[in-house]
Amino acid sequence: MAKVMPQTCYLVLLVLLVGKSVYGADQEIGTYELKRGDFSVRITNFGATVLSVILPDKNGKLDDVVLGFETLDDYKNDSTYFGALVGRVANRIGGAHFSLDGVQYNLSANDHGNTLHGGAKGFSDVIWTVQSHKPDSHLTLTYNSYDGEQGFPGNLSVMVTYLLIGTNKLALKMEAKPLNKATPVNLASHTYWNLGGQNSGSIMSHTIQLLASKITPVNDQLIPTGQIVPVQGTPYDFLQPREIGSEFNQLPGGYDINYVLDNTGSAHLKKAAVVKDGKSGRKMELWTNKPGLQFYTSNMLHDVKGKGGFIYKQHAAIALETQGFPDSVNHPNFPSQIVNPGETYEHVMVYRFTAN
């Protein structure tokens, strides 16, 4: 968002109160609501970021179940990626480089010598263009990534649609088309979920089921080793539902690992995760067409001031980022993320929310 001139400061207040748009010197940043009944989602075109998801609990009480900030300005200085659409390549690329067709590409190194979520200014830090918005249906945003942006090759046309389906279902469809060069693409939604409500504290007592029999282990910089190993008999085994915190004593740092999703035999989408909060009765189910899922328990969240002034502490939420495998560009045994001109990258996520 460009710097707002004093005479237009009142527009900033409108953004926060009623979701209107605010104009900066270069482009427009706004908030856009999707709503059906008691279920509503707010999104900004800055970073294609999810600002809120409001839905009822078992007693009909409405709560916002995603973490975030009080103002749009806070998102511009964010290092947590609250609600963001991350890319061009989500997760980590080891050593901030890769080779493709005999050319080495050196990337923006923003994480201890590695590339995280597309670099220092990835897709979460740019202004997207609103292509279409229908409040009871969908929001479609587009972004044109240029050749060499954060070191990645080729021009890339990107589109994301947030779509309401039926009752209390939210779908995301991410598409990307290389225009002139082959390039890696791995888009992900980095929403932080707490089904008890964004200001309810720890997610340790949430139960989770991850439909994944294997993980891709990492080194001390969270870069995959290239191995694919079974979860059975380890603290990573969530094939049967259990409390997130039930084996934290064996993982003092918490969870931040890519799960290899099982092939459920579905022709299109496979079920990836089921999360429940006993107190509110809320349940979230997630389906995707991607092979991996990053399960993250907000290990690096420390006393961040969020919505309503609430202080988010470590393990205040979980992120469930469906994705290609991290650092795939440097591991030939991982599913390829290279997309060629004439091809279309597609990533679909579907959330279903219930409460009982």
PyMOL commands that set and color helices and strands:
alter all, ss='L'
color gray80, all
select helices_A, chain A and resi 6-18+72-76+94-96+123-125+149-151+244-250+307-309+328-330
alter helices_A, ss='H'
color red, helices_A
select strands_A, chain A and resi 21-23+28-36+39-44+49-56+62-64+84-86+92-93+97-100+103-106+115-116+129-134+138-145+156-165+169-178+183-184+188-190+192-193+207-210+212-216+229-230+242-243+256-261+270-276+282-288+292-296+304-305+311-312+318-323+338-339+345-355
alter strands_A, ss='S'
color yellow, strands_A
deselect
rebuild
show_as cartoon
